Amino acid sequence: MTALPWLNAKELWFPQPDTALSDPDGLLAVGSDLSPERLQLAYRMGIFPWFAEDQPILWWSPDPRCVLIPGQEHISRSLRRRLNQNSFQLTMNQAFKDVIHLCGATRSEGTWITRDMAAAYGRLHDMGLAHSCEAWNSDGKLVGGLYGVALGRCFFGESMFSRETDASKVVFVHLSRQLAQWGYQLFDCQVDNPHLRTLGASLISRQRFLAILKENVQATAPQADWQLTWRWPHGAPS
């Protein structure tokens, strides 16, 4: 088995993504820290952390990559009916810590969102780089959401949760359309996910992903208001 690079927290670097293992797919490096500087470098290189509580930090760049072009989401008939019902109020950055917590707490198979991970993305949120989108029901209860990182014209989705039918799908569709309106060019979904594939995400080669990333991650970030609330049909805030 090929030896993986062990990263030193004192040195800010990553190996090139195309040196990642094919089995397990995309595993690139081990160790170091989750500082804001390291996380930003990772995303700019097409790399993300993913590890369990009892593991060292693992860094990944899979091939192929699951992505969505903002605005090209797929809306099934049943989901469109749900959207037309306006069952949820959609907000941004109103409950970031709660969204991260629920993304981990609602997974029956366990979570990779460790305390250190939650704290690291909380720091990115405080810097205006990590964002959450929330769905609230008519009783004012948080029932769905997702969070991720925005750099340049790219949004890197990290995780999502749903406590009511279609809540996370509704959040995903609204965010995709909003990102398109703002001028974002890439919605990274990271690894293959059948749930996201039904919403329009597709697989592309790592080479193609990195080319799109290089063109857009260093670009000037769009003017974006991350405090919107939405209703369907998507457009002006409610």
Steps between C-alpha positions, in 0.01 A plus 500: 500500500632845410605698806289812557664835575470601865446874526669720755291777655800732477513474120210623288491271197322206337617245244352540153148354476590267212729307737201381706437128540247318286418264789358646710402743228648843549688456826788746470666578832480457877541728799568868571224735618169664406617860512314750280812543288537127438132450423502786250808359328338156491183625331693709252687183399190282479567322831275453803526337848291194585574279798345337805543595865757225563708573187770754417394772258461347153512713185322399176476588132287229334483409134235536368355802679130565564402854398204716400509803274291758691163547338503158332331314784237237414155544654272196488123536482460401863766746613342778293169433674677529832665826393168641385352427842745745661519268799820654631657837559856498366775708661875540485750518785231514768596177678847395385599311816163325518527391136843345554380325814192357329697393193689270735225409745247384239731241336418147614828363360712732712663830417832637386404845637718485809522771763823620339334513157204697635734747670714537186202583277366729769822699465452516122144618560625778726733602214208517255619197302270222624123530471186315593157482338200407713143376455246585773151353525184692586567446871837669470695176542825442313423196281763506226823662396846482353832673543810556294787730409498779238827601331517700180213387275488155660281358775621182670209315656593309815191334644121522519221369720124461493249449781192535277437355156683690224628774733865457398403468132312830516803668660730352236285623208467850640872528567590374152274758339631777724861410424418518128344845543809621682732368229652196668631246252549187711305322774734227624322195644828312560424125484240305303164519674182345354286753685682793338508328162117511499528878548720550195852439631727301269844341496794656319865402492733648759696657215190679373401602852842650568488693173162654592628566851817674381297731277255601771638461851745791468243723330349799674216377719152602383308763691289271715254571780525200731211626715212434259170331575316325217163379383418309183495588209860592558587862441464801727530426871175471695 
